[in-house]
Amino acid sequence: MGNPRIIICRHAESLEDVDNNIYDTMRDLDIPLTEKGIQQARLFGGVLTQLLRRGRAIQFFTSPGVRNVQTLEIVVPMLPNGITVEVVEEPLIVKQDWGIITAENRPWIEADRYRTGVLRYTFPTGESAANLIARLTMFKDKLFRLQEETGNDVVIFSHGFEFRVLLMIIFGWDEELFESFGNLDNCEYRMLTMNDGGTYELDRPLKQHGLPITRLKEKS
């Protein structure tokens, strides 16, 4: 049957990815996919069909965000017969709550976040990075218990930054290494496979920047 695997996929393109002012008119969790995003999800459905193993149960977890749920709802019906599917909306993997974000305040909030460090920052009217890390750690523990008990493969739809934090927790990256990596693109995926020792291996690394993108320093 092979060792259990975790496939993580960032949601397809949403209005947030093409319009930074969308928060002026829409709640973050209500933001839908674009037409391009719908096509991206269909393409990923074809890829996932080739990755999954017939005769094996698949557990899907999705962030409650509309763009994540829509991605999943496009993908799941494309799967072949012979695969048992269970879907769970998981609040532990929802996007970090940025609080009240507008076109006016977003530039200075983002600048302050990068100066502070994205793993240290608390949004003025939203969630702290510490709380995000705590709930993603809870999800990691839940995920590992599930695979130990069932041996089932897992597919997760969440958000770019949140996946990067989850991988940091799983692989024990330090802050500098975490900052050197970029987020997954829309509908980009990675696969983690449990080895015989019970730990996980990543099929390929995240893209890296030339320089850390947080805790920016003033040039002397």
N, C-alpha and C positions, 0 to 999 in steps of 0.2 A: 504493500500500500504506500510505502514511503513515509518519510518523517513529516510531521505537521508543518504547515506554512502559514505565514501571515502576509497578506497582500494589502498594501496601503495605497490608496489612490486619492489625490486631491480632486475636489469637485470640478466639474467642467466650467467653462467660462460663464461668468455671471455679469449682471449689470454693474456690480461693484468693480469688476476688473477693467471696465471701459469708461466708467463715469465716477470720478472721485467725489462728485457732489451728490451722489445718490442718497447719502445719509440725511440730506436736507428734506427729503420727501418720503423716505422709507426706512422702516426698522431693519437692522442688520439681518436678523433671522428670516425676514420676509423677502429678501432679495432673490429674484428668480434667475434662471439661466437665460442667456442670449440665444439667438438662432444658431450662432456658431457653436455655442456650448452644447446645444442639443445634438449637433452633428459630432462633436468631440465625444460625447457620451456614447453615441452609437458605435463609433470607431473603437472605443475602449471595450464595449460589450463584445465585439468581435475578438479583440485581443484576449479578454478574460476567458472566453469560451475555449480558446486554445490552451490556456494555462491550467484550468481546472481539471480535476481528475474524476471521471465518471465512476459512479458507485460509491461516492464519498459524500458525506453530509458537509454542507458549507454554512457557516455562521456569518451573516452579514451584520455589521454594526454601522450605523450612520449617525452623524451629527444631526440634531433636529432642524438645522437650517434648511430653508426651502431649496437652496441650490444644491445641497447635498442629497436631500430626499429625491429631488427631481432626477439627479444623476443616477441614483440607485434604481428608481422606477423605470428608467429607460434601459438600464443594463440587465436587470434580473429577468425580464421576459425573453431576452435573447439567449439565455442559457439553454444548453441541450437537455434532452430528456435523460433521466438516470441520475440526476443530481438533486439531492434533498436540500432544500433551502429554508433557513430560518432567518428572519429579519428583526433586528432590534434597533429602535431609536435610542441612542445612548447620550444622555445629557452630560456625561463626564468628558466627552470629546467635542463639545460645542466650542465655537470660536471664543477666544478671550473677549470678555465684555469691555468694549472701549468706552462705554457710557455715552454721554451726549456729544456727538461729533457733528460738526457742521463744516461747510466750505470755509468759513471764517476762522474757526479755531483749529482745524486739522493741521495746518502747517506748523504752528508752534507746539502743538501736542506731539507731533511726530519728531520734531527737532529735539524736544526735551527728552523724549523716550530714547532716542539714540545717544544723546549725551549721557544719560543715566545708565543705559544698558538695558536691552529689552528683557533680560532675565531678572532685572531688579526693579523695573518700573511699575508704578501703580497709576492707572488712569485716574484723573481727578474726579470723575463721576462714574468710574467703572471698576474693573477688577484688577487686582495686583497680579504680577507675574508669579509671586510665591503661591497664590491660590491656584493659578493655572497649573503650575508644576505639581502641586499637591493632588489635584483631581486627576491629572494625567497619570500620576504614579498609582493612584487607586485603580485606574482603568488598566494599566499595565499588569498589576497584580491580579485583577479579575480575568484578564486575557490569558495570562500564563496558567492560572488555575484551570480555566476552561480547556486549554489544550492538553494539560496534564491528565485531566479526567476523561476527555473524549477522544483526543487525537485528531479532532476535526480541523480542516483548514478554515481560516478566517479571512474575510475581506472587509476592509474598513474604508469608509468614505468620510473624510474630514477636511480640514483646512491646511494651507501650506505651512504657516508658522507652527500650528499645533502639532503637525506631524514631525516637524524638525525637533520640537521639544520632546515629543514621545521617543524619538530615536535617541536623543541625548540621554534620556532616562534609561532606556534599554541597554545602551552600549557604554554608558558611563563617560561621555565626552566632558571635557572641562569647558569652561566658558569661552576661552579663546578659540578652541577648535569648533565649538558650536557656532560662533560668530563668523567663522571663515566659510561656512556652508551657506548656500542659497536655498530658498524654498523650492519645493516641487512646482512645476508648471501645471496649468490646468489639465486635468486627466492624465498627468504623468504618474507612474506608479513605481513602487519598489517592492521586492519580495524578500521576506525574512524566512529562513528555513531552520528549524530546530535540528541541531546536530546530535550525534549519539551521546554527547556529554550533557545534553539538556539545555545548552545555550543556543543563541541564534546567530546566524550569519546572514549578512546583507548581500543581495545578489550583485549590486554595484553601488559605488559611493554616490553621495550627493555631489552636485556641482560645487566647486569652490571658487571664492572670489580671490583676487590678488591680495586684498587687505581685509581685515575685519570690518564689518559694516555697522557695528555698534560701538559704544563708548568712544565716539569720534574725538580726536584730539586736535586742538588748534595747532596749525603749523607755526613753528618758531621763526 
